[in-house]
Amino acid sequence: MLEFYAVLAVLIVELVLLLLLLVPFVPDVVVETLIALLQTRGIKITFGILTLFTGDQTFKMYKEENRVVPLGTTNPVDATRFREQRFRAERNFYLCAFTYAMFIIIVRTAYMLKQNIKTRQELAELRARTKAQ
């Protein structure tokens, strides 16, 4: 259960980070600070942990899909418990997979924004040189 809340917290942080990266008219200093934050070693460790969580949840979901309720069971509590466990396994898998995909999107967006800032700075330098001549 703790794993679920950890992944949920990472997802919320990712959504806020993506929002900050994509909001128009954010100063380049703020974007560069966020990009520098993304290039730290801790982010790579987070990526590894998300990879492990996603793999683990994939295994758990596969295990729940292949589990069979005994045919002679007439107790509705057992069937409800079976469906509940399957739902939780699927929910956790999709949460981990979405968090993993969001992480990749954020890294790629940060790279593109870094290239954009670099290109704008080069353009400003070229314009300054042109005006100086």
Order of alpha helices (4+ residues) and beta strands (2+ residues): alpha-alpha-alpha-alpha
